[in-house]
Amino acid sequence: MTVNPRRVLIVEDDESLVIALRDGLVFEGFEVTVARDGETGLLAAIESQSDLVILDVMLPRRSGLDVCRELRGRGLEMPILMLTSRGQEIDKVLGLKMGADDYMTKPFGFLELVARIEALFRRTSVGRTAAANEHHRFGDLVVDFRAGEVRRGTHRLDLSARELRLLRYFVEHRGEILSRDQLLTAVWDYDDPPLTRTVDMHVAKLRKKLEVGSGETSLIATVHRQGYKFTG
C-alpha cells in the first residue's frame, strides 16, 4: 500500500536556508513546497492545504505573524512551526498567541527540526483521533460525548449521566455482545454486580429515547440469554 507523503510548506526568504530545508526534508520523505514571501505563503497554505507550515517571522510583503493569524482566522488547523531570530523572544510569544504550535530559533540543527515536525504530526494525529472518538452520527442521531449531549436534528435528547455513560460503553464496544454483568461492572463500577435487572431497566429507557419510531430498528439489540449488542 502506498502512503501519500506529508506535505510541508516552507515560507522563508533566506535562499540558502530554503535550499537546505527543502533538500533535507525531501530526503526525509516529505513533499515540499516553497514560498519566499508572506503573501505568496498565505495563498499557498490556503490553496495547497499543506499538512504543516514552516513559517519565518520576518518576511517580505507580509510578516509571518500576520500569515499565522490569517490562517487561524480562516479556520485552517494545520500545524505551524515558526522560525525566529536569536533574541527575538517577543516574536515567539506573539507567534504562539497567534496560533503557532511550536517555534525554533535560528540557527538550529536539522535533526531537531525533523524531530519537532514528527512530534507535531503525532500530536495532531492523536488530537484528531480523540476528537473523532468523541463525536458520532447514527442516522439522524448525533452523539457528542465531549459536550455530553445527544441530538436528533435540533432537538436535544434528555439523557441522564448514567444513560450517557451506558451509551458510551455501547458505542466503544459496538458489534460486541455485552453481558449484563459486564455492563454493570463497567458502567456501575460494581465489583460484585447485585441485580442484572438494573441493566435491563436502564437499557430499556435508553433504547426508548434513541428510537425514532416503532418501525425503526433499535440501535441496541437484545441477544437472547447473552445480553445486548450495539448495532449502530
Secondary structure, DSSP 8 states (H G I E B T S, - for coil): ------EEEEE---HHHHHHHHHHHHHTT-EEEEESSHHHHHHHHHHHT-SEEEEESS-SSS-HHHHHHHHHHTT----EEEEEETT-HHHHHHHHHHT-SEEEEES--HHHHHHHHHHHHHHHHHHHHHHHHHEEEETTEEEETTTTEEEETTEE----HHHHHHHHHHHHTTTSEE-HHHHIIIII--SS---THHHHHHHHHHHHHH---TTS--SEEEETTTEEEE--
